[in-house]
Amino acid sequence: MSDQDQDNPRRDFLRKSLTLIPVVTVASTGLGGSMLMATPEPAQAAPAKTPVSDKAYEPSYFTAEEWAFINAAVARLIPADAQGPGALEAGAPEYIDRQMNTPYAAGALWFMQGPFNADAAPEMGWQSKLVPKDIYRLGIAATDAWSKAFNGKAFAAQDSATQDDMLRRMEAGGGEMTAHFEAVPAKMFFNLLLQNTKEGFFCDPIHGGNKGMVGWTMIGFPGARADFMDWVERNEQYPFPAVSIRGERA
C-alpha cells in the first residue's frame, strides 16, 4: 500500500473516521490549570512555528524490539504521502509509549473485575482482563513470532507490502495466525494499536504526538484557541493556524 493511489484513500478514510475518536484522548490526566489558551492574532501577522527538537525520543516502556515494531506499524497505518507527514513523523510512537506509563495503560481507571464479554456494546466499558500495556507486550511478541514464521524476519524488517498484508489479516482476525495469538487476540491488538495511532496523530502535542500540529493542519482543525465568538456566524473559512494547549502555533 505504498503507492499514492492507495495511500490517498486511506487518508480520506482517516478524515471521515475522525468523528469516532476524541481529538485529545482522555487517557492522560493531570493537565490541571496549566492549559494555556492563545487568542487569535491579526491575519497578517506571521505565526511563530512550533519548535521541533532534534533529540530522538527514547522509549521508557517499550524494549528496542518493541519500539521497532511500533515505529514500523504506525508508519503503515497512517503513511506519509503527498498530502503530508504520517503517524511516524507526527510522533505517534512517542505518544503511545508515554501512554504506557499512565493509569490508562494499567487499567487503573476501569472496573477490572469479571465477567468479561468480548461481544458487549462499547458503552459497557473495557471487556478484557488484559490492560493496554499487556496487550501491547503480548501483541508485539505474537506478531513478531508470526512474522518470523514466514521468513525469519521480525515485522519491522519486512517490506511494506508484507507489513500491510499482515496488518490487514490481524484486523480481520482468525486464520492460521491464531496459533501465534493465543495470549491476546490479533484483532484486539490491532484495534488498540489503530486507535492509539489515530490519537497520536490528532492529539494535542502536549501528549507527545501531532508534532507541529500536522494532524490538525491536515484537517483544518484550529486547536485550543480561547474562543471563536467572532467567527461563529461569519460562514467563512477560519484563517488562523492551529494553536496547542501550551500556546504553540502550527
C-alpha positions, 0 to 999 in steps of 0.5 A: 500500500505504498503507492499514492493511489492507495495511500490517498484513500486511506487518508480520506478514510482517516478524515471521515473516521475522525468523528469516532475518536476524541481529538485529545484522548482522555487517557492522560490526566493531570493537565490541571490549570496549566492549559494555556489558551492563545487568542487569535492574532491579526491575519497578517501577522506571521505565526511563530512555528512550533519548535521541533527538537532534534533529540530522538525520543527514547522509549521508557516502556517499550524494549528496542524490539518493541519500539521497532515494531511500533515505529514500523506499524504506525508508519503503515497505518497512517503513511506519509504521502503527498498530502503530508507527514504520517503517524511516524513523523507526527510522533505517534510512537512517542505518544503511545509509549508515554501512554504506557506509563499512565493509569490508562495503560494499567487499567487503573481507571476501569472496573477490572473485575469479571465477567468479561464479554468480548461481544458487549456494546462499547458503552459497557466499558473495557471487556478484557482482563488484559490492560493496554500495556499487556496487550501491547507486550503480548501483541508485539511478541505474537506478531513478531513470532508470526512474522518470523514464521514466514521468513525469519524476519521480525515485522519491522524488517519486512517490506511494506507490502508484507507489513500491510498484508499482515496488518490487514489479516490481524484486523480481520482476525482468525486464520492460521495466525491464531496459533501465534495469538493465543495470549491476546487476540490479533484483532484486539491488538490491532484495534488498540494499536489503530486507535492509539495511532489515530490519537497520536496523530490528532492529539494535542502535542502536549501528549507527545504526538501531532508534532507541529500540529500536522494532524490538525493542519491536515484537517483544518482543525484550529486547536485550543484557541480561547474562543471563536465568538467572532467567527461563529456566524461569519460562514467563512473559512477560519484563517488562523493556524492551529494553536496547542494547549501550551500556546504553540502555533502550527 
